[in-house]
Amino acid sequence: MSALCMTLLLACQPIVFAGDDLATAYTAESDPLWGLKRTAIHPNEISPELSDTKGYSSGSSWTYPIYDPLGPPNWPIVAPACGGQFQSPINIVTSRALTVKRKVPLEIVGLDSLPSSILAENEGHSVKFTPRWTLWTRPMMRGGPLKTAYFFEQMHFHWGPNNTQGSEHTVDGRRFPLELHLVFYNGLYSSFDQAKGEVDGLAVVGFVYDVVPSSSSFSINSWSNFLPQVRQPHSKLEVPFTRAFSLQNVVGTMGWSYYSYEGSLTTPPCLETVNWIVSTKRLVVTEQEMSRLRSLIGSNRQPIVMNYRPVQPQNTRRVLFY
């Protein structure tokens, strides 16, 4: 076969999203509700006229539907790091995690600190809460796999269209309806923006949620009370001190076991600068709160019902259990 024929053959191969080399790993195609619209359009050929009909806005540089031109398989085109070898999320195979026997306890100093205010923001693809801190009150995380202290920056969520999918990390192949990310930056750097590009710059704590049965008429999480007020894309709400909540209000007390591995941001630019800590403690959310999340409007003017990235290959990385 000539070199030209071989080139053409390879070029026609379909794009697939690789999963772990383990039987329990997820691939993009194993999530049947992902990407209801197939398209053969290359991301570089997107026109403003197409953007409103394909589920993304002309201002978007990436989207979540798997078959969209700007969907996860094509993220490396708009952000090259998304095609790296240390990407997140992953499928955590509990039986293959390496147990750490000699360990320093993980702690968050200031877990019960109240911020002076909290900025709630609909980012167009998720909802983010960024607390404002007075001097010396910002929570700090240390111990466990961390070599230095990390300061809390913000928290945000990932969810799905129903209660069987939504979390970014999977555990032995299982997805959960919601995943919370607490984002911290290395105290060696002056800010989150400076730290995010450094190899040891970030630490993110992930929690998955279970839905409380028959809970369509009440809420239990303080953060959910502010969702209706940021329903529109890119809307913001300044939560005053009198209604602010602490991290302890969100995740409870410390002392839980967790998995840790080296990974990346789960959205572009997918920087591989994250020390991931995935808690074994499951938090709870109500049906009403999930409905509020799914009622948020995205940049495409449609409800945000699916904003999780497919699991990525683990490759040579180790997953440690603490």
C-alpha positions in Angstrom: 0.0 0.0 0.0 1.4 3.3 -1.0 2.2 6.0 1.6 -0.6 8.2 0.1 -3.2 5.5 0.5 -2.1 4.8 4.1 -2.4 8.5 4.8 -5.9 8.7 3.4 -7.0 5.6 5.3 -5.8 7.0 8.6 -7.4 10.3 8.0 -10.8 8.7 7.6 -10.7 7.0 10.9 -13.5 8.2 13.3 -12.5 10.3 16.3 -13.1 8.3 19.5 -12.5 9.4 23.0 -10.1 6.9 24.7 -11.0 5.6 28.1 -8.9 3.7 30.6 -7.5 0.4 29.6 -9.7 -1.1 32.2 -13.0 -2.8 31.5 -14.8 -0.5 33.9 -13.7 2.7 32.2 -16.1 5.0 30.4 -15.7 6.2 26.8 -17.6 9.0 25.2 -19.8 6.6 23.3 -20.8 4.8 26.5 -22.8 7.9 27.5 -25.9 7.6 25.3 -27.3 11.0 26.1 -24.2 12.9 25.0 -24.3 14.8 21.8 -27.7 14.2 20.3 -26.6 16.0 17.1 -23.8 14.6 15.0 -21.9 16.9 12.8 -18.9 16.5 10.5 -18.0 20.2 10.6 -14.5 21.0 11.6 -14.1 23.5 14.4 -12.1 25.8 12.2 -15.0 26.0 9.8 -17.7 27.2 12.2 -19.6 30.2 11.1 -21.8 32.5 13.2 -24.9 31.3 11.3 -24.3 27.8 12.5 -23.7 28.6 16.1 -27.3 29.2 17.1 -28.5 25.9 15.6 -25.7 23.6 16.9 -26.1 24.3 20.6 -23.4 26.9 21.2 -23.1 30.6 20.9 -20.8 32.4 18.5 -18.7 33.5 21.4 -18.1 30.0 22.6 -14.7 28.4 22.1 -15.7 25.0 23.4 -18.9 23.0 24.3 -20.0 19.8 26.0 -22.1 17.8 23.5 -19.8 15.1 22.3 -20.6 15.4 18.6 -20.5 19.2 18.4 -17.6 20.7 16.4 -16.4 22.3 19.6 -17.2 19.2 21.8 -14.7 17.4 24.1 -13.0 15.3 21.3 -12.0 18.6 19.6 -11.0 20.5 22.7 -7.3 20.0 21.9 -7.8 22.1 18.8 -8.8 25.1 20.8 -6.7 24.3 23.8 -3.7 22.0 23.0 -3.2 20.9 26.7 -6.6 19.1 26.5 -4.8 16.4 24.5 -2.2 15.8 27.1 -1.3 12.6 29.0 -2.4 13.7 32.5 -6.0 14.8 31.9 -8.9 14.8 34.2 -11.4 13.4 35.1 -10.6 9.7 35.3 -12.4 6.5 36.3 -11.1 5.6 39.8 -10.8 1.8 40.1 -10.8 1.3 43.9 -9.1 -2.1 43.8 -6.1 -0.7 41.9 -5.5 2.3 44.1 -2.3 2.2 46.1 -2.9 2.7 49.9 -0.7 5.3 51.6 0.2 3.9 55.0 2.4 6.7 56.4 0.5 9.9 55.8 0.0 13.4 57.2 -3.7 14.1 57.9 -5.4 16.4 55.3 -6.9 19.5 57.0 -8.6 22.7 56.0 -7.8 25.5 58.4 -10.7 28.0 58.4 -13.3 25.5 57.3 -15.9 27.3 59.4 -14.7 30.8 58.4 -17.4 33.1 57.0 -16.5 35.3 54.0 -17.4 39.0 53.9 -19.5 38.2 50.8 -19.8 35.6 48.1 -20.0 36.3 44.3 -22.4 33.8 42.7 -22.1 33.6 38.9 -23.7 31.8 36.1 -20.6 31.2 33.8 -22.7 30.0 30.9 -21.6 26.4 31.4 -21.7 26.0 35.2 -22.4 28.0 38.3 -19.5 29.3 40.4 -19.3 30.7 44.0 -16.3 32.9 44.8 -16.1 34.1 48.4 -14.5 37.4 49.4 -12.3 37.2 52.4 -11.0 39.7 54.9 -7.4 39.5 56.1 -6.3 36.1 57.5 -9.7 34.5 57.1 -9.3 32.7 53.7 -9.4 28.9 54.3 -6.1 27.0 53.8 -5.6 23.4 53.0 -2.5 21.4 53.9 -1.3 17.9 54.6 -2.1 14.7 52.8 -0.5 14.7 49.3 0.2 18.4 49.5 3.8 19.6 50.0 2.8 23.2 50.8 -0.3 25.1 51.9 -3.1 25.9 49.4 -5.6 28.7 49.7 -9.3 28.4 48.8 -10.4 30.3 45.6 -13.8 29.2 44.5 -16.3 26.3 44.1 -18.4 25.1 41.2 -20.5 22.2 40.1 -21.0 19.6 37.3 -24.2 17.8 36.7 -26.3 15.7 34.2 -29.8 15.5 32.9 -30.9 12.8 35.3 -29.8 11.2 38.5 -27.7 8.5 36.9 -25.1 10.8 35.4 -23.5 14.2 36.0 -20.3 13.6 38.0 -17.0 14.0 36.2 -15.1 11.4 38.1 -16.5 7.9 38.1 -15.8 5.3 40.8 -15.6 1.7 39.5 -17.4 2.9 36.4 -20.3 4.5 38.3 -21.5 8.1 37.8 -23.3 10.3 40.3 -25.8 13.1 39.6 -23.6 15.9 40.8 -20.0 16.7 41.5 -18.6 19.7 43.5 -15.1 21.1 43.0 -13.4 23.1 45.7 -10.5 24.9 44.0 -7.4 25.9 45.9 -4.1 27.5 44.7 -0.6 27.1 46.0 0.3 29.7 48.6 3.8 30.0 47.1 2.1 32.1 44.4 0.4 35.4 44.9 -2.9 34.6 43.3 -4.9 31.9 41.6 -4.2 33.4 38.1 -0.4 33.2 38.8 -0.6 29.7 40.2 -2.8 28.0 37.6 -0.1 27.7 35.1 2.5 26.3 37.5 3.1 22.6 37.7 2.3 22.6 41.5 -0.2 25.4 41.2 -3.6 24.0 42.0 -5.3 21.5 44.2 -9.0 20.6 43.7 -11.2 18.6 46.1 -14.0 16.7 44.4 -17.2 15.5 46.2 -19.9 13.5 44.5 -23.6 13.7 45.6 -26.5 11.3 46.1 -30.0 12.6 45.6 -32.4 12.4 48.6 -35.5 10.4 47.5 -38.8 12.2 47.3 -37.3 15.6 47.8 -38.9 17.7 45.1 -40.4 20.2 47.6 -37.5 21.3 49.8 -33.8 22.2 49.7 -31.0 21.5 52.2 -27.9 23.2 50.7 -27.4 26.9 51.4 -25.8 27.5 48.0 -28.9 26.3 46.2 -31.0 29.2 47.5 -29.1 31.6 45.2 -29.5 29.6 41.9 -32.8 31.2 40.8 -31.2 34.6 41.0 -28.4 33.7 38.6 -30.6 31.7 36.2 -29.6 33.8 33.1 -26.2 33.3 31.5 -23.4 35.4 32.8 -25.6 36.9 35.5 -24.0 37.6 38.9 -25.2 38.0 42.5 -23.3 39.4 45.4 -24.4 37.5 48.5 -24.0 39.7 51.6 -22.3 38.6 54.8 -25.7 38.1 56.5 -26.4 35.3 54.0 -22.9 34.0 53.4 -22.0 30.4 54.2 -18.8 28.6 55.2 -17.1 25.6 53.5 -18.1 23.6 56.5 -21.7 24.4 55.7 -21.1 22.9 52.2 -19.0 19.8 52.9 -19.3 19.2 56.7 -16.3 18.2 58.8 -13.0 16.8 57.8 -11.7 13.2 58.5 -12.9 11.4 55.4 -10.7 9.1 53.2 -9.9 10.1 49.7 -8.1 9.3 46.4 -5.4 11.5 45.0 -3.7 11.7 41.6 -2.0 14.2 39.3 -4.3 15.7 36.7 -5.7 18.7 35.0 -8.5 21.3 34.9 -11.6 19.5 33.4 -12.4 22.4 31.1 -10.2 24.3 28.6 -7.4 25.3 28.9 -7.1 21.8 30.6 -3.8 22.8 32.3 -2.1 19.8 33.8 -1.3 21.6 37.1 -3.9 20.0 39.5 -3.3 17.8 42.4 -6.7 16.0 42.6 -8.3 14.9 45.9 -11.5 13.0 45.3 -13.3 12.4 48.6 -15.0 9.1 49.4 -17.6 11.0 51.5 -20.8 11.5 49.6 -22.8 14.6 50.0 -26.5 14.9 49.5 -28.7 17.0 47.3 -32.5 17.2 46.9 -34.5 16.8 43.7 -35.5 20.4 44.0 -31.9 21.5 44.1 -31.1 19.4 41.0 -34.0 21.0 39.3 -32.7 24.4 40.0 -29.3 23.5 38.6 -30.8 22.1 35.4 -32.9 25.3 35.1 -29.9 27.5 34.8 -29.6 28.9 31.3 -26.3 28.5 29.4 -24.5 30.6 26.8 -26.5 28.9 24.1 -29.7 30.1 25.7 -30.7 26.6 26.5 -30.9 25.0 30.0 -27.6 23.6 31.3 -28.5 19.9 31.7 -25.1 18.3 31.0 -21.8 19.9 31.8 -19.4 17.0 32.6 -16.3 15.9 30.6 -15.9 12.2 29.7 -13.3 10.3 31.7 -9.8 10.5 30.3 -7.1 7.7 30.1 -5.2 7.2 33.3 -2.1 6.3 31.3 1.0 5.9 33.6 -0.4 7.8 36.6 -0.9 6.2 40.0 -4.0 6.7 42.1 -3.3 6.9 45.8 -5.7 6.1 48.5 -5.4 8.0 51.8 
